[in-house]
Amino acid sequence: MATILIVEDDALLQDALTGQLKQLNYGVCTATSVAQGMSVLQDQAVDGIILDLGLPDADGLDLLTWARTRIVGLPVLILTARDGIDDRVRGLNAGADDYLTKPFNMQELQARLQAMLRRARQPAFTQATSAQGGPSTTIGNLQLDHQGRVATLDGQPLELTQREWELLELLVNRRGEVVTRDDVLAAWRASPPEPGQTAAPLNSNALEVYVHRLRKKLDQSSLNIRNIRGLGYLLEKP
C-alpha cells in the first residue's frame, strides 16, 4: 500500500483528499505547512506527495526544493490555484512530476497520481544514490550507503561491525514498522559469520547486546531504537 503525504492548509480540501485516497486503499499522512511537511518527511517514509503551493509559512516550492535534495526520485504532484504558465514552468523546473490546478476533477487527480506512482516504481527511480553511485537512505542526520555498507552520522562514518550494520539496515529499511527478534535472527543466520568469528549460536541474548551497542552509536542522532515489549524493535524519530 502506497503512502501519500498531503501538504494542504485548507482543512476541508485536506479532509476530502484524505477520504478519497483512503477509499482507494492509500495510506495518508498530512501537513498544513512547509515546516510540518519537512517534519513528516524526516519522520517517516512516504511514496508520494500532493503539494499545495500557497502555504501559510512559506511557498510550497521551498518544500519541493528541500525534498529534492534529500529524497531523490520521490514523486511530487503540485495541486494549486496558481494556474499561470509561468507558475507551471516554475513548479516543473523545481522538480515536480506533475502539476494540477484548482478547481480540479477528483478522477483526474486519481489518474495522475496513479500514473506518477507507476513511473516512480520503474527501476530507474526506485533508489536514491550515494556519492559513490550506489543506493542510499537518509533519515535525519543518518545516511546509509547500502552498496558500500557504510553508515555516516553528520557526515562522519560510524564504526559498525557486520552484525550491527545488518541490524541497522534492517531497522532503517522497515522504519516505522516493528521488526521482530526472529526477523533479525533470520537475517543474521542468512549471512556469513563476522570476519574472524566462528559461527556462534545466535539468540535473543546476543541480539540484546547488539541493540544496546547500536543505540550507543546512534546516541548523537535524532533516531531511537524502541523496544516493543513481546514483539521486537521499532526505529523511530522522537
C-alpha positions, 0 to 999 in steps of 0.5 A, spaced: 500 500 500 502 506 497 503 512 502 501 519 500 503 525 504 498 531 503 501 538 504 494 542 504 492 548 509 485 548 507 482 543 512 476 541 508 480 540 501 485 536 506 479 532 509 476 530 502 483 528 499 484 524 505 477 520 504 478 519 497 485 516 497 483 512 503 477 509 499 482 507 494 486 503 499 492 509 500 495 510 506 495 518 508 499 522 512 498 530 512 501 537 513 498 544 513 505 547 512 512 547 509 515 546 516 510 540 518 511 537 511 519 537 512 517 534 519 513 528 516 518 527 511 524 526 516 519 522 520 517 517 516 517 514 509 512 516 504 511 514 496 508 520 494 506 527 495 500 532 493 503 539 494 499 545 495 503 551 493 500 557 497 502 555 504 501 559 510 509 559 512 512 559 506 511 557 498 510 550 497 516 550 492 521 551 498 518 544 500 519 541 493 526 544 493 528 541 500 525 534 498 529 534 492 535 534 495 534 529 500 529 524 497 531 523 490 526 520 485 520 521 490 514 523 486 511 530 487 504 532 484 503 540 485 495 541 486 494 549 486 490 555 484 496 558 481 494 556 474 499 561 470 504 558 465 509 561 468 507 558 475 507 551 471 514 552 468 516 554 475 513 548 479 516 543 473 523 546 473 523 545 481 522 538 480 515 536 480 512 530 476 506 533 475 502 539 476 494 540 477 490 546 478 484 548 482 478 547 481 480 540 479 476 533 477 477 528 483 478 522 477 483 526 474 487 527 480 486 519 481 489 518 474 495 522 475 497 520 481 496 513 479 500 514 473 506 518 477 506 512 482 507 507 476 513 511 473 516 512 480 516 504 481 520 503 474 527 501 476 530 507 474 527 511 480 526 506 485 533 508 489 536 514 491 544 514 490 550 515 494 556 519 492 559 513 490 553 511 485 550 506 489 543 506 493 542 510 499 537 512 505 537 518 509 533 519 515 535 525 519 542 526 520 543 518 518 545 516 511 546 509 509 550 507 503 547 500 502 552 498 496 558 500 500 555 498 507 557 504 510 553 508 515 555 516 516 552 520 522 553 528 520 557 526 515 562 522 519 562 514 518 560 510 524 564 504 526 559 498 525 561 491 525 557 486 520 552 484 525 550 491 527 550 494 520 545 488 518 541 490 524 541 497 522 539 496 515 534 492 517 531 497 522 532 503 517 529 499 511 522 497 515 522 504 519 516 505 522 514 498 522 516 493 528 521 488 526 521 482 530 527 478 534 526 472 529 526 477 523 533 479 525 535 472 527 533 470 520 537 475 517 543 474 521 543 466 520 542 468 512 549 471 512 556 469 513 559 469 520 563 476 522 570 476 519 574 472 524 568 469 528 566 462 528 559 461 527 556 462 534 549 460 536 545 466 535 539 468 540 535 473 543 541 474 548 546 476 543 541 480 539 540 484 546 547 486 546 547 488 539 541 493 540 544 496 546 551 497 542 547 500 536 543 505 540 550 507 543 552 509 536 546 512 534 546 516 541 548 523 537 542 522 532 535 524 532 533 516 531 531 511 537 531 504 537 524 502 541 523 496 544 516 493 543 515 489 549 513 481 546 514 483 539 521 486 537 524 493 535 521 499 532 526 505 529 523 511 530 524 519 530 522 522 537 
